[in-house]
Amino acid sequence: MQTATPIVNARIARAMSPVKQFSVFAENRVGRLYDLTSLLNTYDVHILALTVHDTIDSAIIRLIVDDRDKTRELLINNDFPYVEREVVVVDLPDESQLKTMLAALLEAEVNLHYFYSFLKRPEGRERLAIHVEEPETAAQALNGRGFKTLSEPDLLR
């Protein structure tokens, strides 16, 4: 009986580490986003991607960070209500590939809820966080079209 090689085991473990986004619920008031980003910065947590959706009374601050455990602890200890969601992160060679990426999701019949770009652009490449109903199906469709989807270890510093 043969066992999997360490390289294969590492690939499997990496593929099984989905990227999680924090959706933080905050009052829609001056300075609340500053409070959150300052808190994370103070504890050396880097925000890799960020988007804010506001309403009259509240805001949803969606972010991807480089230290999920520390972020979770900080949010709990500082009364920032949140939920975690899995997102698909796709690396695009450039913005001209957006149409092809969206076509891959359409062909796979994956319902796209929203997406947003990363703040950092490694090697000048575009990187998008995509929230979909079926992350695994979306990742397979994108990989099948030649796009690279990333796991959490790919994002760590």
C-alpha positions in Angstrom: 0.0 0.0 0.0 1.4 3.3 -1.1 0.9 6.6 0.8 0.6 10.0 -0.8 3.8 12.0 -1.0 4.3 15.0 1.1 4.0 17.3 -1.9 0.6 15.8 -2.8 -0.5 16.1 0.9 0.6 19.7 1.0 -1.5 20.5 -2.2 -4.5 18.8 -0.7 -4.2 20.7 2.5 -3.8 24.0 0.7 -6.8 23.3 -1.5 -8.9 22.6 1.6 -8.0 26.0 3.2 -10.7 28.3 1.7 -10.3 32.0 1.9 -12.6 33.5 4.5 -14.0 37.1 4.5 -15.2 38.9 7.5 -18.4 40.8 7.2 -18.4 43.3 10.0 -21.6 45.0 11.0 -21.1 48.6 12.1 -23.1 51.7 12.9 -23.1 54.0 9.9 -21.4 56.9 11.7 -18.3 58.9 11.2 -15.1 57.2 12.3 -16.3 53.6 12.6 -14.3 52.3 9.6 -11.3 54.2 11.0 -11.8 52.5 14.4 -11.8 49.1 12.8 -8.8 49.6 10.6 -6.8 51.2 13.4 -7.6 48.3 15.7 -6.3 45.8 13.1 -3.3 47.9 12.3 -2.4 48.2 16.0 -2.2 44.4 16.2 -0.3 44.0 13.0 -3.2 42.5 11.0 -3.0 43.6 7.4 -6.1 44.2 5.3 -5.7 42.5 1.9 -9.1 43.4 0.5 -11.9 45.7 1.6 -15.3 46.9 0.5 -18.0 48.8 2.4 -21.7 48.7 1.8 -23.7 51.3 3.7 -27.3 51.8 4.4 -29.1 54.6 6.4 -28.4 53.0 9.8 -25.6 50.6 9.4 -22.7 49.5 7.2 -21.3 46.1 6.2 -17.5 46.2 6.1 -16.2 43.2 4.2 -12.6 42.4 4.5 -10.0 39.8 3.9 -7.0 39.8 6.3 -3.7 38.0 6.6 -4.4 36.8 10.2 -7.9 35.3 10.6 -7.5 34.1 14.1 -6.2 37.4 15.5 -8.9 39.3 13.6 -11.6 37.1 15.1 -10.2 37.7 18.6 -10.1 41.4 18.1 -13.6 41.7 16.7 -15.0 39.7 19.6 -13.1 41.6 22.2 -13.9 45.0 20.8 -17.7 44.5 20.2 -17.6 44.4 16.4 -20.4 41.9 15.4 -19.4 39.9 12.3 -19.9 36.7 10.3 -17.3 34.8 8.3 -18.0 33.6 4.8 -16.0 31.6 2.3 -15.1 33.5 -0.9 -13.3 32.5 -4.0 -10.2 34.5 -4.8 -9.1 34.5 -8.4 -5.9 35.9 -9.8 -6.4 37.7 -13.2 -3.6 38.4 -15.5 -5.2 41.8 -16.2 -8.5 43.5 -16.2 -9.2 42.5 -19.8 -9.8 38.9 -18.5 -12.9 40.0 -16.4 -15.3 39.1 -19.2 -13.8 35.6 -19.6 -13.9 35.1 -15.9 -17.6 36.0 -15.7 -18.3 33.8 -18.7 -16.8 30.8 -16.9 -19.1 31.4 -13.9 -22.1 31.9 -16.2 -21.4 28.7 -18.1 -21.2 26.8 -14.8 -24.5 28.5 -13.7 -22.9 29.9 -10.6 -24.9 32.7 -9.0 -22.5 35.7 -8.3 -23.6 37.8 -5.3 -20.8 40.3 -5.4 -17.1 40.8 -5.9 -14.4 43.3 -5.0 -10.7 43.8 -5.7 -7.7 43.4 -3.4 -5.8 46.4 -2.2 -2.4 44.8 -3.0 -1.6 43.8 -6.5 1.2 41.2 -6.4 3.3 41.4 -9.5 0.8 43.9 -11.0 -1.9 41.3 -11.4 -5.5 41.9 -10.6 -7.0 39.8 -7.7 -10.7 39.5 -6.9 -12.7 38.2 -4.0 -15.9 36.6 -5.3 -18.9 35.6 -3.1 -21.0 33.0 -4.8 -23.5 30.4 -3.8 -21.3 27.4 -4.7 -17.6 28.3 -4.1 -16.3 24.8 -5.1 -18.2 24.8 -8.4 -17.0 28.4 -9.1 -13.4 27.5 -8.4 -13.6 24.4 -10.6 -15.1 26.5 -13.4 -12.4 29.2 -13.1 -9.6 26.7 -12.9 -11.0 24.9 -15.9 -10.7 28.1 -17.9 -7.1 28.6 -16.8 -7.6 31.0 -14.0 -5.7 30.5 -10.8 -7.8 30.4 -7.7 -6.1 31.0 -4.4 -6.4 29.4 -0.9 -5.7 31.1 2.4 -2.0 30.0 2.6 -1.5 31.8 -0.8 -2.5 35.1 0.8 -0.4 34.9 4.0 2.7 37.1 4.2 
